[in-house]
């Protein structure tokens, strides 16, 4: 589930518009986008705000899959995604899990924010600060 915006959310329209452009532009839609920065600068809040934009909701009508990886193992994060997708249970084999999730997500228009430094294997297409 996407985290709620904080009570005293400070809007960053230029940054949010740039991020939204990368996510909804047909030339870059479907490419991984990574928010990179030290802890506490607002990466998660920015990603949560992105999911609320009407243009993002229109671009991804099948929804948003939100998995907080943190200090959990990759199989645990994959299992959380499987639960959100109402998928069958996953094991501990990362590659087998990846293949099962890829099959399930094939053709699905959903926004999948991720953390490349946690082993998802997707490089950022551009760093936003």
N, CA, C and O atoms as a printed pandas DataFrame, in Angstrom:
     atom_number atom_name residue_name chain_id  residue_number  x_coord  y_coord  z_coord
0              1         N          UNK        A               1    0.845   -1.174    0.000
1              2        CA          UNK        A               1    0.000    0.000    0.000
2              3         C          UNK        A               1    0.895    1.243    0.000
3              4         O          UNK        A               1    1.897    1.306    0.712
4              5         N          UNK        A               2    0.516    2.215   -0.803
5              6        CA          UNK        A               2    1.275    3.466   -0.895
6              7         C          UNK        A               2    1.121    4.239    0.411
7              8         O          UNK        A               2    0.007    4.390    0.913
8              9         N          UNK        A               3    2.235    4.733    0.968
9             10        CA          UNK        A               3    2.133    5.502    2.206
10            11         C          UNK        A               3    1.380    6.810    1.996
11            12         O          UNK        A               3    1.422    7.399    0.916
12            13         N          UNK        A               4    0.700    7.250    3.029
13            14        CA          UNK        A               4   -0.010    8.528    2.977
14            15         C          UNK        A               4    0.998    9.670    3.004
15            16         O          UNK        A               4    2.090    9.542    3.558
16            17         N          UNK        A               5    0.614   10.777    2.399
17            18        CA          UNK        A               5    1.463   11.964    2.463
18            19         C          UNK        A               5    1.428   12.504    3.882
19            20         O          UNK        A               5    0.401   12.416    4.555
20            21         N          UNK        A               6    2.542   13.063    4.346
21            22        CA          UNK        A               6    2.572   13.590    5.710
22            23         C          UNK        A               6    1.596   14.751    5.892
23            24         O          UNK        A               6    1.222   15.422    4.930
24            25         N          UNK        A               7    1.199   14.972    7.120
25            26        CA          UNK        A               7    0.266   16.049    7.441
26            27         C          UNK        A               7    0.786   17.392    6.940
27            28         O          UNK        A               7    0.021   18.192    6.402
28            29         N          UNK        A               8    2.066   17.638    7.112
29            30        CA          UNK        A               8    2.658   18.912    6.682
30            31         C          UNK        A               8    3.497   18.703    5.425
31            32         O          UNK        A               8    4.665   19.087    5.367
32            33         N          UNK        A               9    2.886   18.097    4.438
33            34        CA          UNK        A               9    3.554   17.810    3.165
34            35         C          UNK        A               9    3.969   19.114    2.489
35            36         O          UNK        A               9    3.153   20.015    2.295
36            37         N          UNK        A              10    5.243   19.200    2.137
37            38        CA          UNK        A              10    5.768   20.362    1.426
38            39         C          UNK        A              10    5.856   19.992   -0.049
39            40         O          UNK        A              10    6.619   19.106   -0.432
40            41         N          UNK        A              11    5.075   20.673   -0.865
41            42        CA          UNK        A              11    5.068   20.375   -2.291
42            43         C          UNK        A              11    6.365   20.818   -2.948
43            44         O          UNK        A              11    6.937   21.853   -2.605
44            45         N          UNK        A              12    6.808   20.023   -3.884
45            46        CA          UNK        A              12    7.987   20.318   -4.690
46            47         C          UNK        A              12    7.560   20.169   -6.144
47            48         O          UNK        A              12    7.932   19.194   -6.798
48            49         N          UNK        A              13    6.778   21.128   -6.666
49            50        CA          UNK        A              13    6.130   20.963   -7.967
50            51         C          UNK        A              13    7.090   20.738   -9.131
51            52         O          UNK        A              13    6.810   19.916  -10.004
52            53         N          UNK        A              14    8.196   21.437   -9.162
53            54        CA          UNK        A              14    9.117   21.275  -10.296
54            55         C          UNK        A              14    9.674   19.855  -10.330
55            56         O          UNK        A              14    9.724   19.229  -11.389
56            57         N          UNK        A              15   10.086   19.356   -9.189
57            58        CA          UNK        A              15   10.640   18.007   -9.105
58            59         C          UNK        A              15    9.570   16.955   -9.390
59            60         O          UNK        A              15    9.826   15.981  -10.098
60            61         N          UNK        A              16    8.384   17.151   -8.843
61            62        CA          UNK        A              16    7.293   16.212   -9.065
62            63         C          UNK        A              16    6.876   16.197  -10.536
63            64         O          UNK        A              16    6.611   15.132  -11.094
64            65         N          UNK        A              17    6.818   17.373  -11.167
65            66        CA          UNK        A              17    6.475   17.436  -12.591
66            67         C          UNK        A              17    7.520   16.730  -13.449
67            68         O          UNK        A              17    7.183   16.036  -14.408
68            69         N          UNK        A              18    8.792   16.912  -13.095
69            70        CA          UNK        A              18    9.866   16.249  -13.847
70            71         C          UNK        A              18    9.771   14.734  -13.699
71            72         O          UNK        A              18    9.909   14.002  -14.679
72            73         N          UNK        A              19    9.540   14.272  -12.495
73            74        CA          UNK        A              19    9.398   12.845  -12.250
74            75         C          UNK        A              19    8.174   12.289  -12.977
75            76         O          UNK        A              19    8.249   11.232  -13.605
76            77         N          UNK        A              20    7.056   12.995  -12.893
77            78        CA          UNK        A              20    5.841   12.552  -13.579
78            79         C          UNK        A              20    6.066   12.471  -15.081
79            80         O          UNK        A              20    5.591   11.546  -15.739
80            81         N          UNK        A              21    6.792   13.445  -15.619
81            82        CA          UNK        A              21    7.091   13.421  -17.044
82            83         C          UNK        A              21    7.846   12.166  -17.450
83            84         O          UNK        A              21    7.558   11.578  -18.493
84            85         N          UNK        A              22    8.805   11.754  -16.639
85            86        CA          UNK        A              22    9.562   10.542  -16.937
86            87         C          UNK        A              22    8.686    9.295  -16.877
87            88         O          UNK        A              22    8.864    8.361  -17.659
88            89         N          UNK        A              23    7.750    9.292  -15.950
89            90        CA          UNK        A              23    6.918    8.107  -15.742
90            91         C          UNK        A              23    5.805    7.989  -16.784
91            92         O          UNK        A              23    5.470    6.875  -17.187
92            93         N          UNK        A              24    5.230    9.091  -17.225
93            94        CA          UNK        A              24    4.089    9.011  -18.145
94            95         C          UNK        A              24    4.449    9.238  -19.611
95            96         O          UNK        A              24    3.645    8.923  -20.488
96            97         N          UNK        A              25    5.621    9.768  -19.898
97            98        CA          UNK        A              25    6.033   10.012  -21.279
98            99         C          UNK        A              25    6.144    8.683  -22.022
99           100         O          UNK        A              25    6.831    7.777  -21.551
100          101         N          UNK        A              26    5.480    8.547  -23.181
101          102        CA          UNK        A              26    5.550    7.281  -23.923
102          103         C          UNK        A              26    6.977    6.872  -24.287
103          104         O          UNK        A              26    7.253    5.683  -24.444
104          105         N          UNK        A              27    7.884    7.835  -24.424
105          106        CA          UNK        A              27    9.271    7.513  -24.770
106          107         C          UNK        A              27   10.015    6.857  -23.613
107          108         O          UNK        A              27   10.959    6.101  -23.844
108          109         N          UNK        A              28    9.613    7.129  -22.375
109          110        CA          UNK        A              28   10.311    6.579  -21.215
110          111         C          UNK        A              28    9.414    5.748  -20.311
111          112         O          UNK        A              28    9.909    5.131  -19.368
112          113         N          UNK        A              29    8.119    5.712  -20.564
113          114        CA          UNK        A              29    7.194    4.936  -19.728
114          115         C          UNK        A              29    7.605    3.466  -19.752
115          116         O          UNK        A              29    7.918    2.914  -20.807
116          117         N          UNK        A              30    7.598    2.858  -18.603
117          118        CA          UNK        A              30    8.001    1.467  -18.484
118          119         C          UNK        A              30    9.463    1.302  -18.149
119          120         O          UNK        A              30    9.887    0.210  -17.770
120          121         N          UNK        A              31   10.251    2.367  -18.279
121          122        CA          UNK        A              31   11.658    2.309  -17.877
122          123         C          UNK        A              31   11.710    2.496  -16.370
123          124         O          UNK        A              31   10.844    3.153  -15.794
124          125         N          UNK        A              32   12.709    1.927  -15.738
125          126        CA          UNK        A              32   12.836    2.161  -14.303
126          127         C          UNK        A              32   13.266    3.595  -14.003
127          128         O          UNK        A              32   14.088    4.170  -14.717
128          129         N          UNK        A              33   12.712    4.151  -12.962
129          130        CA          UNK        A              33   13.097    5.471  -12.477
130          131         C          UNK        A              33   13.441    5.304  -11.006
131          132         O          UNK        A              33   12.655    4.753  -10.235
132          133         N          UNK        A              34   14.605    5.778  -10.626
133          134        CA          UNK        A              34   15.040    5.632   -9.236
134          135         C          UNK        A              34   15.247    6.995   -8.613
135          136         O          UNK        A              34   15.846    7.881   -9.222
136          137         N          UNK        A              35   14.755    7.158   -7.415
137          138        CA          UNK        A              35   15.010    8.360   -6.633
138          139         C          UNK        A              35   16.185    8.039   -5.722
139          140         O          UNK        A              35   16.114    7.124   -4.902
140          141         N          UNK        A              36   17.250    8.787   -5.867
141          142        CA          UNK        A              36   18.478    8.497   -5.142
142          143         C          UNK        A              36   18.825    9.690   -4.262
143          144         O          UNK        A              36   18.782   10.831   -4.722
144          145         N          UNK        A              37   19.161    9.444   -3.022
145          146        CA          UNK        A              37   19.563   10.507   -2.110
146          147         C          UNK        A              37   19.691    9.962   -0.703
147          148         O          UNK        A              37   19.263    8.849   -0.401
148          149         N          UNK        A              38   20.291   10.778    0.147
149          150        CA          UNK        A              38   20.466   10.331    1.523
150          151         C          UNK        A              38   19.114   10.239    2.233
151          152         O          UNK        A              38   18.124   10.827    1.798
152          153         N          UNK        A              39   19.098    9.500    3.314
153          154        CA          UNK        A              39   17.865    9.307    4.062
154          155         C          UNK        A              39   17.286   10.611    4.569
155          156         O          UNK        A              39   18.010   11.493    5.030
156          157         N          UNK        A              40   15.970   10.720    4.478
157          158        CA          UNK        A              40   15.284   11.881    5.031
158          159         C          UNK        A              40   15.078   13.044    4.088
159          160         O          UNK        A              40   14.509   14.062    4.482
160          161         N          UNK        A              41   15.537   12.914    2.829
161          162        CA          UNK        A              41   15.385   14.046    1.903
162          163         C          UNK        A              41   14.026   14.064    1.204
163          164         O          UNK        A              41   13.697   15.032    0.519
164          165         N          UNK        A              42   13.233   12.996    1.371
165          166        CA          UNK        A              42   11.886   13.009    0.823
166          167         C          UNK        A              42   11.653   12.120   -0.383
167          168         O          UNK        A              42   10.702   12.344   -1.132
168          169         N          UNK        A              43   12.494   11.119   -0.592
169          170        CA          UNK        A              43   12.325   10.230   -1.745
170          171         C          UNK        A              43   10.990    9.477   -1.678
171          172         O          UNK        A              43   10.256    9.418   -2.664
172          173         N          UNK        A              44   10.687    8.912   -0.525
173          174        CA          UNK        A              44    9.453    8.152   -0.374
174          175         C          UNK        A              44    8.235    9.058   -0.492
175          176         O          UNK        A              44    7.243    8.683   -1.117
176          177         N          UNK        A              45    8.299   10.235    0.094
177          178        CA          UNK        A              45    7.180   11.182    0.015
178          179         C          UNK        A              45    6.962   11.610   -1.433
179          180         O          UNK        A              45    5.821   11.704   -1.887
180          181         N          UNK        A              46    8.044   11.870   -2.159
181          182        CA          UNK        A              46    7.925   12.258   -3.562
182          183         C          UNK        A              46    7.309   11.129   -4.386
183          184         O          UNK        A              46    6.443   11.375   -5.226
184          185         N          UNK        A              47    7.748    9.900   -4.152
185          186        CA          UNK        A              47    7.181    8.759   -4.870
186          187         C          UNK        A              47    5.702    8.575   -4.528
187          188         O          UNK        A              47    4.899    8.261   -5.407
188          189         N          UNK        A              48    5.339    8.768   -3.263
189          190        CA          UNK        A              48    3.929    8.658   -2.868
190          191         C          UNK        A              48    3.101    9.755   -3.521
191          192         O          UNK        A              48    1.985    9.501   -3.975
192          193         N          UNK        A              49    3.632   10.971   -3.574
193          194        CA          UNK        A              49    2.919   12.077   -4.214
194          195         C          UNK        A              49    2.734   11.798   -5.704
195          196         O          UNK        A              49    1.701   12.140   -6.280
196          197         N          UNK        A              50    3.726   11.181   -6.319
197          198        CA          UNK        A              50    3.640   10.833   -7.736
198          199         C          UNK        A              50    2.440    9.935   -8.003
199          200         O          UNK        A              50    1.738   10.114   -8.998
200          201         N          UNK        A              51    2.201    8.970   -7.119
201          202        CA          UNK        A              51    1.113    8.014   -7.344
202          203         C          UNK        A              51   -0.265    8.650   -7.261
203          204         O          UNK        A              51   -1.245    8.065   -7.722
204          205         N          UNK        A              52   -0.353    9.848   -6.673
205          206        CA          UNK        A              52   -1.645   10.518   -6.546
206          207         C          UNK        A              52   -1.974   11.430   -7.729
207          208         O          UNK        A              52   -3.100   11.915   -7.837
208          209         N          UNK        A              53   -1.014   11.666   -8.609
209          210        CA          UNK        A              53   -1.251   12.563   -9.736
210          211         C          UNK        A              53   -2.228   11.937  -10.731
211          212         O          UNK        A              53   -2.103   10.759  -11.065
212          213         N          UNK        A              54   -3.200   12.722  -11.204
213          214        CA          UNK        A              54   -4.173   12.182  -12.161
214          215         C          UNK        A              54   -3.535   11.609  -13.424
215          216         O          UNK        A              54   -3.992   10.589  -13.938
216          217         N          UNK        A              55   -2.484   12.255  -13.929
217          218        CA          UNK        A              55   -1.859   11.750  -15.160
218          219         C          UNK        A              55   -1.165   10.405  -14.937
219          220         O          UNK        A              55   -1.084    9.590  -15.856
220          221         N          UNK        A              56   -0.672   10.175  -13.739
221          222        CA          UNK        A              56   -0.048    8.888  -13.423
222          223         C          UNK        A              56   -1.132    7.822  -13.286
223          224         O          UNK        A              56   -0.970    6.705  -13.778
224          225         N          UNK        A              57   -2.211    8.153  -12.636
225          226        CA          UNK        A              57   -3.333    7.190  -12.486
226          227         C          UNK        A              57   -3.911    6.805  -13.846
227          228         O          UNK        A              57   -4.275    5.651  -14.073
228          229         N          UNK        A              58   -3.993    7.798  -14.758
229          230        CA          UNK        A              58   -4.494    7.496  -16.107
230          231         C          UNK        A              58   -3.508    6.608  -16.863
231          232         O          UNK        A              58   -3.918    5.699  -17.586
232          233         N          UNK        A              59   -2.216    6.866  -16.700
233          234        CA          UNK        A              59   -1.183    6.102  -17.420
234          235         C          UNK        A              59   -1.095    4.668  -16.917
235          236         O          UNK        A              59   -0.763    3.763  -17.682
236          237         N          UNK        A              60   -1.388    4.452  -15.636
237          238        CA          UNK        A              60   -1.294    3.122  -15.028
238          239         C          UNK        A              60   -2.651    2.727  -14.446
239          240         O          UNK        A              60   -2.816    2.677  -13.227
240          241         N          UNK        A              61   -3.618    2.448  -15.315
241          242        CA          UNK        A              61   -4.981    2.153  -14.840
242          243         C          UNK        A              61   -5.082    0.874  -14.010
243          244         O          UNK        A              61   -6.055    0.695  -13.278
244          245         N          UNK        A              62   -4.101   -0.009  -14.109
245          246        CA          UNK        A              62   -4.138   -1.249  -13.334
246          247         C          UNK        A              62   -3.632   -1.071  -11.912
247          248         O          UNK        A              62   -3.694   -2.003  -11.110
248          249         N          UNK        A              63   -3.123    0.137  -11.587
249          250        CA          UNK        A              63   -2.763    0.427  -10.210
250          251         C          UNK        A              63   -1.280    0.591   -9.952
251          252         O          UNK        A              63   -0.454    0.584  -10.865
252          253         N          UNK        A              64   -0.979    0.737   -8.687
253          254        CA          UNK        A              64    0.385    0.940   -8.212
254          255         C          UNK        A              64    0.747   -0.204   -7.281
255          256         O          UNK        A              64    0.015   -0.507   -6.339
256          257         N          UNK        A              65    1.882   -0.836   -7.552
257          258        CA          UNK        A              65    2.401   -1.871   -6.653
258          259         C          UNK        A              65    3.506   -1.220   -5.833
259          260         O          UNK        A              65    4.514   -0.776   -6.383
260          261         N          UNK        A              66    3.321   -1.163   -4.539
261          262        CA          UNK        A              66    4.284   -0.498   -3.653
262          263         C          UNK        A              66    4.876   -1.525   -2.714
263          264         O          UNK        A              66    4.162   -2.132   -1.917
264          265         N          UNK        A              67    6.179   -1.720   -2.804
265          266        CA          UNK        A              67    6.862   -2.662   -1.931
266          267         C          UNK        A              67    7.994   -1.924   -1.246
267          268         O          UNK        A              67    8.915   -1.444   -1.908
268          269         N          UNK        A              68    7.936   -1.830    0.058
269          270        CA          UNK        A              68    9.002   -1.205    0.836
270          271         C          UNK        A              68   10.052   -2.271    1.125
271          272         O          UNK        A              68    9.797   -3.207    1.884
272          273         N          UNK        A              69   11.218   -2.134    0.530
273          274        CA          UNK        A              69   12.239   -3.159    0.663
274          275         C          UNK        A              69   12.980   -3.011    1.978
275          276         O          UNK        A              69   13.067   -3.966    2.750
276          277         N          UNK        A              70   13.511   -1.837    2.244
277          278        CA          UNK        A              70   14.226   -1.611    3.497
278          279         C          UNK        A              70   15.306   -2.636    3.753
279          280         O          UNK        A              70   16.118   -2.921    2.873
280          281         N          UNK        A              71   15.323   -3.188    4.938
281          282        CA          UNK        A              71   16.361   -4.159    5.304
282          283         C          UNK        A              71   15.920   -5.608    5.087
283          284         O          UNK        A              71   16.622   -6.544    5.469
284          285         N          UNK        A              72   14.771   -5.776    4.483
285          286        CA          UNK        A              72   14.301   -7.137    4.221
286          287         C          UNK        A              72   15.074   -7.755    3.066
287          288         O          UNK        A              72   15.695   -7.052    2.268
288          289         N          UNK        A              73   15.027   -9.056    2.990
289          290        CA          UNK        A              73   15.679   -9.755    1.884
290          291         C          UNK        A              73   14.841   -9.590    0.618
291          292         O          UNK        A              73   13.653   -9.272    0.681
292          293         N          UNK        A              74   15.473   -9.808   -0.516
293          294        CA          UNK        A              74   14.761   -9.710   -1.782
294          295         C          UNK        A              74   13.605  -10.708   -1.863
295          296         O          UNK        A              74   12.526  -10.334   -2.323
296          297         N          UNK        A              75   13.784  -11.978   -1.432
297          298        CA          UNK        A              75   12.626  -12.888   -1.452
298          299         C          UNK        A              75   11.450  -12.383   -0.602
299          300         O          UNK        A              75   10.293  -12.585   -0.969
300          301         N          UNK        A              76   11.740  -11.727    0.529
301          302        CA          UNK        A              76   10.655  -11.177    1.353
302          303         C          UNK        A              76    9.931  -10.055    0.606
303          304         O          UNK        A              76    8.703   -9.980    0.648
304          305         N          UNK        A              77   10.670   -9.193   -0.070
305          306        CA          UNK        A              77   10.054   -8.110   -0.833
306          307         C          UNK        A              77    9.245   -8.672   -1.997
307          308         O          UNK        A              77    8.151   -8.188   -2.288
308          309         N          UNK        A              78    9.781   -9.687   -2.660
309          310        CA          UNK        A              78    9.039  -10.324   -3.746
310          311         C          UNK        A              78    7.742  -10.940   -3.224
311          312         O          UNK        A              78    6.706  -10.865   -3.885
312          313         N          UNK        A              79    7.801  -11.545   -2.044
313          314        CA          UNK        A              79    6.609  -12.149   -1.454
314          315         C          UNK        A              79    5.551  -11.094   -1.158
315          316         O          UNK        A              79    4.361  -11.337   -1.356
316          317         N          UNK        A              80    5.977   -9.919   -0.685
317          318        CA          UNK        A              80    5.015   -8.843   -0.427
318          319         C          UNK        A              80    4.334   -8.401   -1.718
319          320         O          UNK        A              80    3.127   -8.161   -1.739
320          321         N          UNK        A              81    5.110   -8.294   -2.792
321          322        CA          UNK        A              81    4.520   -7.923   -4.078
322          323         C          UNK        A              81    3.531   -8.989   -4.530
323          324         O          UNK        A              81    2.459   -8.663   -5.040
324          325         N          UNK        A              82    3.877  -10.252   -4.348
325          326        CA          UNK        A              82    2.968  -11.336   -4.731
326          327         C          UNK        A              82    1.653  -11.245   -3.966
327          328         O          UNK        A              82    0.589  -11.491   -4.534
328          329         N          UNK        A              83    1.715  -10.895   -2.688
329          330        CA          UNK        A              83    0.493  -10.738   -1.884
330          331         C          UNK        A              83   -0.362   -9.609   -2.445
331          332         O          UNK        A              83   -1.578   -9.753   -2.567
332          333         N          UNK        A              84    0.271   -8.479   -2.790
333          334        CA          UNK        A              84   -0.488   -7.355   -3.350
334          335         C          UNK        A              84   -1.139   -7.731   -4.675
335          336         O          UNK        A              84   -2.194   -7.200   -5.025
336          337         N          UNK        A              85   -0.518   -8.636   -5.404
337          338        CA          UNK        A              85   -1.042   -9.050   -6.711
338          339         C          UNK        A              85   -1.983  -10.237   -6.612
339          340         O          UNK        A              85   -2.439  -10.747   -7.635
340          341         N          UNK        A              86   -2.284  -10.686   -5.399
341          342        CA          UNK        A              86   -3.106  -11.880   -5.189
342          343         C          UNK        A              86   -2.531  -13.074   -5.938
343          344         O          UNK        A              86   -3.264  -13.867   -6.528
344          345         N          UNK        A              87   -1.203  -13.188   -5.903
345          346        CA          UNK        A              87   -0.489  -14.257   -6.591
346          347         C          UNK        A              87   -0.343  -15.462   -5.678
347          348         O          UNK        A              87   -0.598  -15.386   -4.476
348          349         N          UNK        A              88    0.067  -16.560   -6.264
349          350        CA          UNK        A              88    0.360  -17.732   -5.441
350          351         C          UNK        A              88    1.618  -17.476   -4.627
351          352         O          UNK        A              88    2.453  -16.665   -5.028
352          353         N          UNK        A              89    1.767  -18.143   -3.505
353          354        CA          UNK        A              89    2.933  -17.920   -2.636
354          355         C          UNK        A              89    4.242  -18.177   -3.372
355          356         O          UNK        A              89    4.324  -19.024   -4.262
356          357         N          UNK        A              90    5.269  -17.416   -2.972
357          358        CA          UNK        A              90    6.589  -17.549   -3.571
358          359         C          UNK        A              90    7.529  -18.269   -2.615
359          360         O          UNK        A              90    7.289  -18.330   -1.409
360          361         N          UNK        A              91    8.594  -18.808   -3.174
361          362        CA          UNK        A              91    9.614  -19.471   -2.373
362          363         C          UNK        A              91   10.775  -18.542   -2.092
363          364         O          UNK        A              91   10.607  -17.325   -2.024
364          365         N          UNK        A              92   11.955  -19.121   -1.928
365          366        CA          UNK        A              92   13.143  -18.323   -1.610
366          367         C          UNK        A              92   14.065  -18.161   -2.804
367          368         O          UNK        A              92   15.089  -17.487   -2.692
368          369         N          UNK        A              93   13.737  -18.755   -3.944
369          370        CA          UNK        A              93   14.557  -18.648   -5.147
370          371         C          UNK        A              93   14.232  -17.334   -5.853
371          372         O          UNK        A              93   13.166  -17.183   -6.450
372          373         N          UNK        A              94   15.161  -16.392   -5.776
373          374        CA          UNK        A              94   14.936  -15.038   -6.308
374          375         C          UNK        A              94   14.609  -15.077   -7.799
375          376         O          UNK        A              94   13.690  -14.392   -8.248
376          377         N          UNK        A              95   15.342  -15.860   -8.558
377          378        CA          UNK        A              95   15.113  -15.905  -10.007
378          379         C          UNK        A              95   13.761  -16.536  -10.338
379          380         O          UNK        A              95   13.046  -16.031  -11.203
380          381         N          UNK        A              96   13.403  -17.619   -9.673
381          382        CA          UNK        A              96   12.094  -18.243   -9.905
382          383         C          UNK        A              96   10.970  -17.268   -9.536
383          384         O          UNK        A              96    9.965  -17.171  -10.241
384          385         N          UNK        A              97   11.152  -16.551   -8.428
385          386        CA          UNK        A              97   10.157  -15.555   -8.028
386          387         C          UNK        A              97   10.045  -14.460   -9.073
387          388         O          UNK        A              97    8.942  -14.047   -9.428
388          389         N          UNK        A              98   11.202  -13.981   -9.576
389          390        CA          UNK        A              98   11.202  -12.923  -10.585
390          391         C          UNK        A              98   10.432  -13.370  -11.821
391          392         O          UNK        A              98    9.635  -12.609  -12.368
392          393         N          UNK        A              99   10.668  -14.592  -12.256
393          394        CA          UNK        A              99    9.982  -15.101  -13.445
394          395         C          UNK        A              99    8.472  -15.208  -13.213
395          396         O          UNK        A              99    7.682  -14.854  -14.088
396          397         N          UNK        A             100    8.077  -15.693  -12.040
397          398        CA          UNK        A             100    6.644  -15.808  -11.738
398          399         C          UNK        A             100    5.982  -14.428  -11.707
399          400         O          UNK        A             100    4.902  -14.243  -12.269
400          401         N          UNK        A             101    6.635  -13.457  -11.047
401          402        CA          UNK        A             101    6.076  -12.111  -10.980
402          403         C          UNK        A             101    6.045  -11.462  -12.363
403          404         O          UNK        A             101    5.087  -10.765  -12.699
404          405         N          UNK        A             102    7.078  -11.685  -13.158
405          406        CA          UNK        A             102    7.107  -11.128  -14.516
406          407         C          UNK        A             102    5.963  -11.679  -15.354
407          408         O          UNK        A             102    5.335  -10.939  -16.110
408          409         N          UNK        A             103    5.687  -12.973  -15.225
409          410        CA          UNK        A             103    4.557  -13.561  -15.956
410          411         C          UNK        A             103    3.243  -12.920  -15.512
411          412         O          UNK        A             103    2.381  -12.613  -16.335
412          413         N          UNK        A             104    3.105  -12.723  -14.216
413          414        CA          UNK        A             104    1.865  -12.161  -13.711
414          415         C          UNK        A             104    1.691  -10.695  -14.127
415          416         O          UNK        A             104    0.571  -10.241  -14.357
416          417         N          UNK        A             105    2.798   -9.965  -14.222
417          418        CA          UNK        A             105    2.726   -8.543  -14.563
418          419         C          UNK        A             105    2.777   -8.289  -16.065
419          420         O          UNK        A             105    2.661   -7.143  -16.498
420          421         N          UNK        A             106    2.947   -9.335  -16.862
421          422        CA          UNK        A             106    3.009   -9.160  -18.307
422          423         C          UNK        A             106    1.719   -8.526  -18.826
423          424         O          UNK        A             106    0.629   -9.070  -18.646
424          425         N          UNK        A             107    1.859   -7.385  -19.463
425          426        CA          UNK        A             107    0.704   -6.697  -20.020
426          427         C          UNK        A             107   -0.060   -5.831  -19.038
427          428         O          UNK        A             107   -1.046   -5.192  -19.406
428          429         N          UNK        A             108    0.384   -5.805  -17.793
429          430        CA          UNK        A             108   -0.295   -5.001  -16.779
430          431         C          UNK        A             108    0.322   -3.604  -16.760
431          432         O          UNK        A             108    1.542   -3.452  -16.703
432          433         N          UNK        A             109   -0.530   -2.601  -16.807
433          434        CA          UNK        A             109   -0.056   -1.215  -16.762
434          435         C          UNK        A             109   -0.059   -0.745  -15.322
435          436         O          UNK        A             109   -1.029   -0.150  -14.852
436          437         N          UNK        A             110    1.032   -1.015  -14.625
437          438        CA          UNK        A             110    1.127   -0.568  -13.242
438          439         C          UNK        A             110    2.472    0.095  -13.018
439          440         O          UNK        A             110    3.465   -0.237  -13.665
440          441         N          UNK        A             111    2.485    1.024  -12.103
441          442        CA          UNK        A             111    3.699    1.751  -11.752
442          443         C          UNK        A             111    4.372    0.996  -10.616
443          444         O          UNK        A             111    3.753    0.742   -9.584
444          445         N          UNK        A             112    5.645    0.634  -10.803
445          446        CA          UNK        A             112    6.354   -0.148   -9.808
446          447         C          UNK        A             112    7.592    0.598   -9.320
447          448         O          UNK        A             112    8.697    0.307   -9.778
448          449         N          UNK        A             113    7.436    1.548   -8.406
449          450        CA          UNK        A             113    8.629    2.191   -7.847
450          451         C          UNK        A             113    9.530    1.146   -7.201
451          452         O          UNK        A             113    9.039    0.165   -6.641
452          453         N          UNK        A             114   10.836    1.346   -7.273
453          454        CA          UNK        A             114   11.754    0.361   -6.732
454          455         C          UNK        A             114   13.008    1.034   -6.216
455          456         O          UNK        A             114   13.206    2.238   -6.385
456          457         N          UNK        A             115   13.836    0.248   -5.595
457          458        CA          UNK        A             115   15.091    0.745   -5.037
458          459         C          UNK        A             115   16.241   -0.036   -5.655
459          460         O          UNK        A             115   16.461   -1.188   -5.280
460          461         N          UNK        A             116   16.993    0.560   -6.602
461          462        CA          UNK        A             116   18.043   -0.193   -7.290
462          463         C          UNK        A             116   19.165   -0.639   -6.375
463          464         O          UNK        A             116   19.792   -1.667   -6.632
464          465         N          UNK        A             117   19.436    0.110   -5.310
465          466        CA          UNK        A             117   20.522   -0.284   -4.425
466          467         C          UNK        A             117   20.155   -1.490   -3.572
467          468         O          UNK        A             117   21.011   -2.023   -2.866
468          469         N          UNK        A             118   18.906   -1.930   -3.621
469          470        CA          UNK        A             118   18.466   -3.084   -2.830
470          471         C          UNK        A             118   18.368   -4.354   -3.668
471          472         O          UNK        A             118   17.772   -5.336   -3.224
472          473         N          UNK        A             119   18.935   -4.354   -4.861
473          474        CA          UNK        A             119   19.018   -5.603   -5.604
474          475         C          UNK        A             119   17.919   -5.853   -6.616
475          476         O          UNK        A             119   17.760   -6.988   -7.064
476          477         N          UNK        A             120   17.160   -4.847   -6.993
477          478        CA          UNK        A             120   16.129   -5.076   -7.994
478          479         C          UNK        A             120   16.734   -5.119   -9.390
479          480         O          UNK        A             120   16.071   -5.529  -10.343
480          481         N          UNK        A             121   17.994   -4.696   -9.517
481          482        CA          UNK        A             121   18.690   -4.853  -10.788
482          483         C          UNK        A             121   18.318   -3.838  -11.849
483          484         O          UNK        A             121   18.569   -4.086  -13.028
484          485         N          UNK        A             122   17.740   -2.723  -11.492
485          486        CA          UNK        A             122   17.357   -1.720  -12.471
486          487         C          UNK        A             122   18.108   -0.428  -12.197
487          488         O          UNK        A             122   17.979    0.136  -11.110
488          489         N          UNK        A             123   18.887    0.051  -13.151
489          490        CA          UNK        A             123   19.606    1.301  -12.920
490          491         C          UNK        A             123   18.670    2.494  -13.074
491          492         O          UNK        A             123   17.680    2.405  -13.801
492          493         N          UNK        A             124   18.961    3.606  -12.407
493          494        CA          UNK        A             124   18.144    4.795  -12.607
494          495         C          UNK        A             124   18.357    5.340  -14.009
495          496         O          UNK        A             124   19.470    5.258  -14.530
496          497         N          UNK        A             125   17.322    5.895  -14.639
497          498        CA          UNK        A             125   17.537    6.504  -15.938
498          499         C          UNK        A             125   18.004    7.946  -15.768
499          500         O          UNK        A             125   18.584    8.526  -16.686
500          501         N          UNK        A             126   17.758    8.508  -14.624
501          502        CA          UNK        A             126   18.225    9.858  -14.332
502          503         C          UNK        A             126   18.097   10.090  -12.845
503          504         O          UNK        A             126   17.110    9.684  -12.231
504          505         N          UNK        A             127   19.071   10.730  -12.271
505          506        CA          UNK        A             127   18.997   11.053  -10.844
506          507         C          UNK        A             127   18.313   12.399  -10.685
507          508         O          UNK        A             127   18.678   13.369  -11.350
508          509         N          UNK        A             128   17.345   12.459   -9.825
509          510        CA          UNK        A             128   16.633   13.700   -9.547
510          511         C          UNK        A             128   17.025   14.184   -8.160
511          512         O          UNK        A             128   17.066   13.395   -7.216
512          513         N          UNK        A             129   17.309   15.460   -8.028
513          514        CA          UNK        A             129   17.696   16.022   -6.734
514          515         C          UNK        A             129   16.778   17.162   -6.379
515          516         O          UNK        A             129   16.934   17.774   -5.322
